[in-house]
Amino acid sequence: MLVNLAENNSVANRFIAELRNIELQKDRLRFRRNLERIGEVLAYEISKTLDYEPVEVETPLGIATHTLPADRLVLATILRAGLPLHQGMLNFFDQADNAFISAYRRHHKDGSFDIQLEYVSCGDLNDAVLILADPMLATGASVDMALKHLLRHGTPKMVIASTAGVEAVQRQYPKAHLWLGAIDEELTAKAYIVPGLGDAGDLAYGEKV
């Protein structure tokens, strides 16, 4: 399954446009909030695909039956750029368990880079729905690394990637469901997305040394 929010007109298009806008990017609070709002939209759309079960709720005057989500969710993200997107999804999936991965690109003098992993915090994934929230997907290396380490903690019933790119993940994880804000066609020699939006982590939290 592949869902691209940009293929249909919705308020999410405005949030994505503001993320890209070089002038609006100067407002870090607005940038973080737009990532968070996209996470909320994605969470709502993802919720339509989950398993549900009827639950009786006692009211002051009687009993009401509601069909509620039955899946156990685990929301995962890669520090630090993924935090606002993750928080947006957590606003809706507020009962979910959470997983965090500390990783970064280590660049080499020849222009290449590799992904360095420093820390993984994750609970039991067996029979859960794993949702990996990552605001940018260029080569797919960071998502591949994240999923390889997360899947050591169990076998989820479904894997969902909420991100901004697609092809590499489709090749490596053909059963994964992908929920995208937008798809950009160009990737530079240095693995930067064009037109993209820049470094999401730096724009959200400040430039790193």
Buried (B, 14 or more C-beta within 10 A) or exposed (E): EBBBBBEEEEEBBEBBBBBBBEEEBEBEEBBBBBBBBBBBBBBEBBBEBBEEEEEEEEEEEEEEEEEEBEBBBBBBBBBBBBBBBBBBBBEBBEEBBBBBBEBBEEEEEEEEBEBEBEEBEBEEBEEBBBBBBBBBBBBBBBBBBBBEBBBEBBEBEBBBBBBBBBEBBBEBBEEBBBBBBBBBEEBEEEBEBEEBBBEBBBBBBEEEE
